[in-house]
């Protein structure tokens, strides 16, 4: 393995004391082959002071950058440019990694020669683990389903040479990033390992700004960007089209539950009108083996919701499903 190292890129915005568990997990790695760049994105609390204190105590492990607020997408992009190691990985400020995370991912990426190595993750808080997710290489859908930027390691030169960046949007920025990776390489490796904890923090950005179908979280920004990205590529096949339809549906239902029924119906019409017009219909049935890497319950609820939509029953569904109030 030699002197190869991973740089962990951690965007920080008003993390406060929550950043401590992330920092401690990085400092507790069994391997010394890692360093970290914490980028404070204009925090208005004591996050920057906390970061500077740790950097002062561990100058060989922690580097701190402070910038005016630019958003998580541009902050992660900057982290890639600032890193000097061969490999980079992303960690969100709420999350943590197991002690053998660096050792395991570094061994996998060096041995495979991959541009991206995909591992699993767990959803947990201080009390319990809610579930674990592992991915298997099925040659198609799995590479899209592993859509987060974390629980992975990347060859930095590959990202830079192909100008792979995050999408500046409030929802789905890492989905665009992952699809950009998949479009530019077949050198993707999967490992049967769970060492990343996606920490359940009800105060996090995804738990606040991405719920309720807010105007700043327009799913068509993501869908249109993906459509342009794959416009002239043979990779824009049935599997990719299924994935786009699937992702819009999953994110729409996730955000829509806290919207009002009226808002839900309006956005439903707008989203699916665009999907229909651009060829992103649900053309693959839920039992098709080509999408068997997707959990059955998710394939089923996507299929059921699509059927309700086609039967013009969205209004009835929204009255039972939505928990928000009209503004």
C-alpha angles and dihedrals in degrees: 000000000000119000097334114138142186123227114209112215113206121181111205128199122165092328095148115174091349090078090067096077091050092051093045092051091054093047090049095060116135089221126064090207096103143076132177141225115205111193114197105210100205098299116189096202132061095288095111093050090051091050093049091051092055092043090053091052094044108028092159092055108032130051120182127205123185123202141161113271109286103154131255096282096058090039093057090045090054091050091058091051093047096049119097101187125098093245134041134191134182130232125182117228094247095050139081141202132224119253093254095047097103093043093049099045094042092052090049097050094044093048095045098039087219126160089220131021116198122205133172133261142204129227109222149139132199092287107046151341111260098191145329127229125204127177130216126199108250094163093247133027098028094069089058096042090057085071104150120093093225128076085048140089125216138199101245095210090055091055093046097043092051094041091233110180142166122260115251098234135112095241130035100013092138093046089062090047092051093047089051089055092048091049093054103044145030091194096102122138128195124206128194096233135115114200104133122088116207096204118220103232114165089200094058123116093252091052094051115025098034097057128085100033091272117191091245092060102062110168091202089068086065096040093049092047091051091047091054093044093056096032099117099024128108084220087077089093135136092283093053091046090050090050093053092048090045094049095048089050096047094047092043093055092042093053096033097061090076094045127091117263089246093053090045093054094046094050092043091058092047096046098046094042087060093045092050092047093051099046100259100132124145095260098153115075119231092249095055112124091222090073098035091116087072113086112262095233090056093048088050098050091046089052094045094048091049090052092050089050093051089050091053092243097128092109093056091044092050094053090056098037108039122084101182130096130235113261 
